[in-house]
Amino acid sequence: MRTRPEWRQRLLPAPAQTQSLLFEGNTGDGLRLAQSVGAAIDETGHRTPAFWVPVSVLRQADGTEQRFPHFALDRAKPGLIAVDASGRRFVNEGDSYHDFVLAMLNASPEPAVPAHLICDAHFLHRYGLGLVRPGAWRLRPYLRAGYLKRAPTLAALAGQLGIDPEGLRVTVSRHNGFAHTGVDLDYGKGTSELNRFNGDPTHTPNPCIGPIATAPFYAVTVWPGDAGTSVGLRTDVDARVLGRDGQAIEGLYAAGADMASIMRGRYPGPGVTLGPAMVFAWRAVMHAVGRRTSTQVSSSRSST
């Protein structure tokens, strides 16, 4: 659910309340209607209240916005780093989109919101960046809109982004050393199977690390974006919605995004919202037609 503003302010951390990939009309009506008959919201014990993805935003001339989710096409490729306002890295850029945003939110001494994806001309032409496709054709609309930043030097690029130029210089220099050895001593980019799968297998010695050295230099800014929620209605093992007294509400079931996620804010892999939705929808139907008899009338899934 995209949720209403009050839901977002209540459940999401302050640096992550503005961007969403979900349909604007999806405002949590399922939760509101269930609450009107006494349903309980399960919002405790979640590692994080949402499932996250870094999002870049293109603001059109007419005021509309186009959001691009950085799932897997660019972050793990060799020759890209993500930096915070100090110009320093804070994450393994090739990790899952969910974990990438958690790193943004949990960065120290302050959240890396927004963060900036930095690359050079070679990277942009070969892999693209966000909405800019490989080949780097027709850059002018993205540059004019401010979506893509371009500069002849790293210092000038830092100036456009409003980040520390010396921090960026030191970070890129250190990263380029990793590109030579193939070993990321800071965050281990390229060491996991997920990293390497989304990297470039033709690039050696590490498919996920390459130099940032060919001017001009480019950047796209990313924000925490929610792709779904972990918080939702409290239910039992048969997807029956539970009331605030812990008792099942007769005839009311929930599955999918309206149901509190069994993952409790963790994201082991793509599809973590789809599998539970299918399983608990099936269990709800079987219970509703009398094919199952729940033995846990008042217990929540979160305690099973």
C-alpha positions in Angstrom: 0.0 0.0 0.0 1.1 3.6 -0.7 -0.7 4.7 2.5 -2.1 8.1 3.4 0.3 10.8 4.6 -0.6 10.2 8.2 0.2 6.5 7.8 3.6 7.3 6.2 4.4 9.8 8.9 3.5 7.3 11.6 5.2 4.1 10.2 8.1 5.2 8.0 11.4 6.8 9.1 11.5 10.5 8.5 14.1 10.4 5.7 12.0 7.9 3.7 8.5 9.4 3.7 8.5 11.1 0.3 9.0 8.6 -2.5 6.9 5.6 -3.3 6.7 3.3 -6.3 3.1 2.3 -5.6 -0.1 3.6 -7.2 -1.2 6.9 -5.8 -4.8 5.6 -5.3 -3.6 2.7 -3.1 -3.9 4.6 0.2 -4.5 1.8 2.8 -8.2 1.6 2.5 -8.1 -2.2 3.4 -6.4 -1.3 6.7 -8.8 1.5 7.4 -11.9 -0.6 6.8 -10.5 -3.5 8.8 -9.8 -1.1 11.7 -13.3 0.1 11.6 -14.5 -3.3 12.8 -11.8 -3.6 15.5 -8.8 -5.1 13.6 -5.3 -4.8 15.0 -2.3 -3.4 13.2 0.9 -5.5 13.6 3.6 -2.9 13.7 6.1 -4.3 16.3 8.9 -6.7 15.8 9.6 -5.7 12.2 13.2 -5.0 11.2 11.9 -2.2 9.1 8.3 -1.2 8.3 8.7 -1.4 4.5 10.4 -3.1 1.6 12.8 -0.7 0.0 14.5 0.3 -3.3 16.6 3.3 -4.2 14.7 5.6 -6.5 15.9 8.4 -8.8 13.4 11.1 -9.7 13.0 12.9 -13.1 11.0 16.0 -12.7 9.3 16.9 -16.0 8.7 20.4 -17.2 5.0 20.1 -16.5 5.7 19.3 -12.8 5.0 15.6 -13.0 7.6 13.1 -11.7 8.9 9.9 -13.2 10.5 7.5 -10.6 13.1 5.0 -11.6 13.7 2.0 -9.2 17.4 1.0 -9.2 16.8 -2.7 -8.8 19.7 -4.4 -10.6 20.8 -2.7 -13.8 23.5 -0.4 -12.7 24.6 -0.5 -9.0 26.5 -3.8 -9.2 28.3 -2.9 -12.5 32.1 -2.1 -12.4 32.8 1.6 -12.3 30.0 2.9 -10.1 30.1 4.0 -6.4 27.4 5.4 -4.1 28.4 8.3 -1.8 26.9 10.4 0.9 27.1 14.1 1.5 30.7 13.7 2.7 31.6 12.2 -0.6 32.3 8.8 0.9 31.0 5.4 0.3 28.6 3.9 2.9 27.5 0.5 1.3 28.3 -2.4 -1.0 26.6 -0.9 -4.0 25.9 -4.4 -5.5 23.8 -5.6 -2.5 20.1 -6.0 -2.8 17.9 -2.9 -3.3 16.3 -3.4 0.1 19.7 -3.7 1.9 21.0 -0.7 -0.1 18.3 1.5 1.3 18.7 0.2 4.8 22.3 1.2 4.5 21.2 4.7 3.5 18.9 5.0 6.5 21.4 3.5 9.0 24.5 5.4 7.8 26.6 7.1 10.4 26.9 9.8 11.6 23.7 10.7 9.7 21.5 9.0 7.1 22.9 9.0 3.5 19.7 10.6 2.2 19.9 11.4 -0.5 22.8 9.4 -1.9 24.6 9.9 -5.2 25.6 7.3 -7.8 28.9 8.3 -9.3 30.4 7.0 -12.6 32.5 8.1 -15.6 31.9 8.5 -19.3 33.0 4.9 -20.1 30.5 3.5 -17.5 27.6 5.6 -18.8 28.2 4.5 -22.4 28.5 0.9 -21.6 25.9 0.3 -18.9 23.7 3.4 -18.6 22.6 4.9 -15.3 19.0 5.0 -14.1 16.8 6.3 -16.8 19.8 6.9 -19.1 20.1 3.8 -21.2 23.4 2.1 -22.4 24.9 4.0 -25.3 24.3 7.3 -23.5 22.2 8.7 -26.4 20.1 11.9 -25.9 21.6 13.1 -22.7 20.3 16.6 -23.0 16.8 16.1 -21.6 18.2 14.4 -18.5 20.9 17.1 -18.0 18.4 19.9 -18.6 16.0 18.4 -16.1 18.8 18.1 -13.5 18.2 14.3 -13.3 21.7 13.6 -14.6 24.7 15.7 -13.5 27.8 16.0 -15.7 31.2 17.7 -15.0 34.7 17.7 -16.5 36.2 17.0 -13.0 35.2 15.2 -9.9 35.6 18.4 -7.9 33.1 20.2 -10.3 30.7 17.3 -10.1 30.9 17.4 -6.3 30.1 21.1 -6.5 26.9 20.4 -8.6 25.8 17.8 -6.1 26.6 19.9 -3.0 28.9 17.3 -1.5 32.4 17.4 -0.2 34.9 17.5 -3.1 37.9 16.3 -1.2 35.9 13.5 0.3 34.9 12.4 -3.2 38.4 12.7 -4.5 39.8 10.5 -1.8 36.9 8.0 -2.2 37.4 7.6 -6.0 41.2 7.3 -5.6 40.8 4.5 -3.0 38.1 2.8 -5.2 40.3 2.9 -8.2 42.9 1.1 -6.2 40.4 -1.6 -5.5 39.6 -1.8 -9.3 43.2 -2.6 -9.9 43.4 -5.4 -7.4 39.8 -6.6 -7.7 39.4 -6.6 -3.9 37.1 -4.1 -2.2 38.6 -3.8 1.3 35.9 -1.5 2.5 32.5 -3.2 1.6 33.4 -6.4 -0.3 31.7 -5.5 -3.5 31.8 -8.4 -5.9 32.2 -11.1 -3.2 28.7 -12.4 -3.1 26.9 -14.5 -5.7 24.2 -11.8 -6.0 26.8 -9.1 -6.6 28.6 -11.1 -9.3 25.4 -12.2 -11.0 24.4 -8.5 -11.5 27.9 -7.4 -12.4 29.7 -7.7 -15.8 31.2 -11.2 -16.3 33.5 -9.9 -19.0 35.2 -7.5 -16.7 38.2 -8.7 -14.7 39.5 -9.2 -12.1 36.2 -8.4 -10.3 33.0 -8.2 -12.3 31.7 -5.5 -10.0 34.6 -3.1 -9.6 36.0 -0.8 -12.3 37.9 2.5 -12.4 36.2 5.9 -12.4 38.7 7.7 -14.5 37.4 8.8 -17.9 36.0 12.4 -18.0 33.4 13.7 -18.1 32.0 12.4 -14.8 28.3 11.7 -14.1 26.0 11.4 -11.2 22.4 10.5 -10.4 20.8 11.2 -7.0 18.7 8.4 -5.3 16.3 8.5 -2.5 14.7 5.7 -0.3 11.6 4.4 -2.1 9.1 2.0 -0.7 8.0 -0.9 -2.9 5.7 -2.5 -0.4 5.0 -2.7 3.3 5.9 -5.2 6.0 3.6 -3.7 8.6 -0.1 -4.7 8.1 -3.1 -6.4 9.7 -2.4 -8.9 12.4 -3.6 -12.4 11.3 -3.5 -16.0 12.4 -2.2 -19.1 10.5 -5.3 -19.2 8.3 -5.1 -15.5 7.4 -8.0 -14.6 9.7 -7.7 -10.9 10.8 -7.3 -10.6 14.6 -8.9 -7.9 16.7 -7.2 -5.8 19.2 -8.3 -8.3 21.8 -6.4 -11.1 20.0 -9.6 -12.8 18.8 -10.4 -13.6 15.2 -12.9 -11.4 13.5 -15.5 -13.7 12.0 -15.5 -13.7 8.2 -12.6 -11.3 7.8 -9.4 -12.5 6.1 -6.3 -10.7 4.8 -3.5 -11.7 2.4 -0.9 -9.9 0.4 0.2 -6.4 1.3 -2.7 -5.7 3.7 -1.4 -8.6 5.9 1.6 -8.1 8.1 4.5 -9.8 6.4 5.8 -13.0 7.8 9.3 -11.7 6.8 9.1 -9.1 9.5 10.9 -6.5 7.5 13.6 -8.8 6.1 14.1 -9.4 2.5 15.8 -12.7 1.6 15.1 -12.3 -2.1 12.7 -11.1 -4.9 9.1 -12.4 -4.5 8.9 -12.3 -0.7 5.6 -10.5 -1.0 4.2 -12.9 -3.7 4.9 -16.3 -2.1 3.2 -15.5 1.2 0.3 -13.8 -0.6 -0.4 -17.0 -2.5 0.0 -19.3 0.5 -2.2 -17.3 2.9 -4.8 -16.6 0.2 -5.1 -20.4 -0.3 -5.3 -21.0 3.5 -8.0 -18.3 3.8 -10.1 -19.9 1.1 -9.7 -23.4 2.6 -10.7 -22.1 6.0 -13.7 -20.1 4.6 -15.1 -23.1 2.8 -14.7 -25.3 5.8 -11.8 -27.4 4.6 -9.6 -26.3 7.5 -10.3 -25.7 11.2 -7.9 -23.3 12.9 -6.5 -24.5 16.2 -5.0 -21.1 16.9 -7.9 -18.9 17.2 -6.2 -16.0 19.0 -2.6 -16.4 18.2 -0.8 -14.2 15.7 1.5 -15.5 12.9 4.2 -13.4 14.4 4.3 -15.7 17.5 4.3 -19.0 15.5 
